[in-house]
Structures are given as C-alpha cells and as structure tokens.
Amino acid sequence: MASRDEIHAVFADPQLNGMDRLYQSIGARLNAGETFDAAYAAVMEAGGEPATTWIRFCVQCATRFEEPPMESDFLAVLEDHCRRPEATE
C-alpha cells in the first residue's frame, strides 16, 4: 500500500493543468469554514474544470502506484494541498 510520502510525491508532480484551480476551489470553501468533506463534495458536485481535473488526476494516478492507496489517505493528501496558504487565498 502506498505511503503518505509516496502519495505526496504524486501530488507534487501531477503533470496536469488545473490542479491549482482544484486546490483553490476547495481551499476557498475551507477558508469559509466548511469541513473538507463538505467542500470536496460541493466542488465535485458543481462539476466544471476543478472536478474534471480531479477525475483526470485520479485516472492518471492509477498507473503510478503498484497498489492503489487507501481512499482516505489519498483524500487526506488532497486536503493538505488545499489547506496550503497559496490555495486558500
């Protein structure tokens, strides 16, 4: 199973345009006081570029791990990236 460090490495090299927009979309909701789960669900439900980017990123990542990481670990790393100061501005 992938470690958090391995997951962070994949996020550090996403090779996809739009990841910053995804982080900012969720980060803005976090800044407004929403929980990560609510912010993530709202951004995915809204669709558009952030949701499409996330789907493309997940598909791309499927080939980057020998064993897929636990969903909770993968989402925890997404949350880490969304809480960074540059994402919540």
KATACOR-V787056 format. One line per field, one symbol per residue. phi: phi as a letter, one per 30 degrees, with the letter a starting at -180 (. if undefined). burial: 1 if it has 9 or more other ideal C-beta (glycine too) atoms within 8 Angstrom, else 0. A space follows every 10 residues. Layout:
phi = ???
burial = ???
This chain:
phi = .ddddddedd ddbdhbdjdd ddedddeddd ddjdddeddd ddddddiiee dddddddddd deccbdbddd eddddddeee ddcdeddcd
burial = 0100011101 1001010110 1111111111 0001010111 0111000001 1111011001 1000100010 0011111111 111100110
